[in-house]
């Protein structure tokens, strides 16, 4: 039982992120873990975060949807959690995967506003703080996780829609995310040089988690001054943030994973790339696709703001200009050939296996996303009838 729960927590760990390019919604972890009616279990359970993430994946019809979690520091010693769960949350904090704050206040709402993300909360929109008017104006921006027949579902607080709605970043968010920031506190997991370790639960293990400057979270604004939300110190401007681009893998009509390119960090996509940071597709492919797609099939690079794709496979690929699925429009991409990925273009490794910019990939697939709760023991998921 304990081993199975640990596997679930490891899977959930892969779905929490403070990277503004990848996060798909914002949650208050202290609130979500106490949704006791989701499983009828103990007063607080970290597994409920996984249940809500699964519900978000179903709503968005997308695998691997990370959430941006804001955590009250008291949760690190909350007696309602198991010792293993407390250790996991401390690890997430030390690794900069979540924000741990002494006084979270409305930081969850600030992050949602800066990044243009929906908020997952049962607090009614009219009961939320009033500095963010979109909370009461846009359906789908504030969603309540509630029990459902097949697991948690979402109910919109306002309007008639319920699908999570991601909007544009606010002007303040766009400005903050155009720069790199540095915290004066040594080893700050969010705004330090490498992240991890700094005085946290794992400092004695010298944990250091390398963070791409492009994946740095947004500072909080205090009196208009960029400030570290964890330490309350004024942040130093460390220069322009590196250019980045977000791409997504679509297999069988469902977006399976997003990944970020920078000019210093290219990405190789294939059946099972050997390169560090490679994007592995094998778990989503049928037998024919596995035989066709090479271990390392295509390489993506960002050069002067343009995405360059190079085929490094044996069998070659194809480009779908403007996303057209008409066979006559498909442009072959031969082995070792490169091409600029224009707006709307998709790279097709094999029929039904495409890579492109997330907002330009078609959706609506009749498939169930992979569940982070697949390893959960049955008794930990007593869903209401």
Buried (B, 14 or more C-beta within 10 A) or exposed (E): EEEEBEBBBEBBBEBBBBBBBBBBBBBBBBBBBBBEBBBEBEEBBBBBBBBBBBBBBBBBBBBBBBBBBBBBBEBBEBEEBBEEBBBBBBBBBBBBBBBBBEEBEBBBBBBBBBBBBBBBBBBEBEEBEEEBEBBBEBBBBBBBBBBBEEBBBBEBBBBEEBEBBBBEBBEBBBEBBEBBBBBEBEBBBBBBBBBBBBEBBBEEEEBBBEBBBBBBBBBBBEEEEBBBBBBBEBBEEBEEBBBBBBBBBBBBBBBBBBBBBBBEBBBBBBBBBEBEEBBBBEEBBEEEBBEBBBBBBBBBBBEEEEBBBBBBBEBBBBBBBEBBEEEEEBEEBEBEEEBEBEEBBBBBBBEBBBBBBBEEBEEEBEEEBBBBBEBBBEEBBEBEE
